[in-house]
Amino acid sequence: MENNSLENKNTFTVINDEGREILCNVLFTFDSDETKKSYIVYTDNTKDNEGNIKVYASIYDPKSMDNMELLPIETEKEWKVIETILESIQEEIRNQTSGNN
């Protein structure tokens, strides 16, 4: 994916390999003290074979939001940081929904 533009704080478009624009929703962003990088976690609202919404993560520069470029996450260490955050958010959501029954 390349040449991304942020339309507002919650959505942005990416151009896929076939040249199509795809609207994505930002789930959350965070900075890692450990890696000294900023990350964006987002979805294009498509589902995998099991019916789960696909979630993506990339490195980005929050200072260049007008012409935002998403960079691939290349290390296992970075993926572990993101997976830990996703797991903690999922657990929090499960706790909130189970507490409302």
N, C-alpha and C positions, 0 to 999 in steps of 0.2 A: 504494500500500500504506500502511496506517496502523495505529496502535496495536499495536505489537509488544511481545511479552514474551519475555525471555530465560529459557529453561528451565534451561539449564546453559551452560557455556562453549562447547559445540560445536554446539548447535542452538537454534533459536528459531522461533516461529510468526509468520506475518504474515497479515493479513486482506486478501484480494484485493478487487478492485472488485465482485465478485459476492457478497461477504460470506463466502466460504469461507476456512477456516483452512488454511494451507499450511505444512508443516514444512520449514525450511531448515537447511542445514548451513553453519556458518561455516568458510570456507577459511582466512582469516587477517584480522587487523586490523593497521592501522599508523597512525602519526601522521606527518604531513608537516611538516617544518620550513619548507618553502617556502610552504605555504598556511596553516599554523597550524590545521589541521583534522585530525580523526580519521576514518578510513575503515574500512569493513567490506566484505569481499569474500566472497560467499556463493553457494550454489546451491540450487535446489529439486529438483535431480536429474532434471530433464526434459531432453530432447535436442532439438536443432534438426534441420532437414531433412537435414543431413549426418551425423547421428549423434553430434555433439559435445555434451557436457554443457553446458547453459547456465549462465553465470556472471554474477552481478550485482554491482554495487558501489554503495555509498551512503555518505553522510556520516552520522556518528552521534556522540552525546555519551557517552563511556565512563563519565561520572559518573552518568548516568541509566539504568542498566541495568535497573532494575525496570520502568520504563515507557518502554522504548527507542523512540525515533522515528527512522525512517530518512528522511533528506533527500536529494533528488536532487542529483546532480553536474551542475553547470550550465555549467562552463567547459571549453573544449578543453584548457587547461593542466592541469586536474585529471585529465582522461581520459588525457592523455599520461603523467602520473606513474603512474597505475594500470596502464596498458598496459606501461610499462617494467618495473614490478615483476612483472607476470604473465609477460612474456617471459623475464625472468631466472629465474623459478621454473621455467618450462617447460624452459629450457635446462639448468638444474641437474638436473631429473628425467631429461632425455634423456641427459645425461652419466653419471648414476648407472646407468641401465638399460643403456646401451651398454657400460659398464665391467664389467658382470656377465656378459657373454656369453663 
